[in-house]
Amino acid sequence: MLNSSGIGFIELGGIKANPVLSKVYEAVDLAKVEGVDSILAVGGGSVIDTGKAVAAGALFNGDVWDLFEGKSSTSEALPLFTILTISATGSEMNPFAVITKEDEYKKWPFSAGDASFPKTTVIEPEIQFSLPPEQTAYGAIDSIAHVMELYFDGSENIDIQDEIAEGLIRNIIKHTKVLMKNPEEYNSRSELAWSATLALNGINSAGRFGGDWATHTLEHSLSAFYDIAHGAGLAIMFPAWIKYVYKERPERFVKLAQNVFGIENNDTDLVVNELAGKLTSFFSEIKAPTSLADIGVTGNEIEKLTENATMRIPLGRLKKLYKDDVREIYRLAL
């Protein structure tokens, strides 16, 4: 298509499911040498996140990792265009990128602000018909996690936003179950793709405090060390986080339990335990891991994970998490 349009291009493949800094460096060097004037990312969140980092790095006079470390900043980037092949991260319609620095096990986010927004995104559900079932499942889990990170950030008086969030979770669960049986069901593929985009394109975050994001940080340490899919790690960590922090705002967890899963009980503790259980049951149904043991992590590795996850503390917004808190959440996830 690019050739027939008379558009010259340089191709670079080999992006990992957890995108790494070494590939970003390689692509930035290539973009500078070849005088690239725009980036076309064809893939899922990993490819698009790499594209965002390269788009900024190509115009940045310095080490692109300094942008992730917060040692420097930029508001410039090459134009980025995306063709989405897996719905999960919402990266196709937001300005954020997450990259792993392999030698230091740092999986950190970055944004160049408005310059990091894709200029155009193509979301064609049929492209995703051939996805392996686990990729569809992990994308769905990632999307649900994005909704919940925003839902549980302590915001108040946001009924319409809560309606949107609860509807997105119900919709994702409904259509993911369909796709596990029939991956080429066009309507469900469309519903999941658009729900994943809406989960983190700004619609769901309007009027909120920006999200909690502690669970994502806890997961980033998992995938940094064990290179598991992001959605797989979130399936393990979110129920554990819920069990640990819910007493900060128990009514929020009860509301989600009632409106998404129809859980009714006057005992808040039982409601929250059932909420965590319902999430775990759904994750298990779509063949995702639901404990650290499922991915081979033992209690002996909790301290390593805790140290990694708490390089920047406190974590979270609903409840500020420090090292002892993080350690206990990992233990709950065993």
Helices and strands as residue ranges (DSSP letters): H 21-34, E 39-43, H 45-57, H 65-69, E 80-84, G 91-93, E 97-101, G 102-104, E 106-110, G 113-116, E 120-123, G 125-130, H 133-151, H 159-181, H 186-199, H 214-226, H 230-245, G 246-248, H 250-261, H 268-285, G 292-295, G 299-301, H 302-309, H 323-332
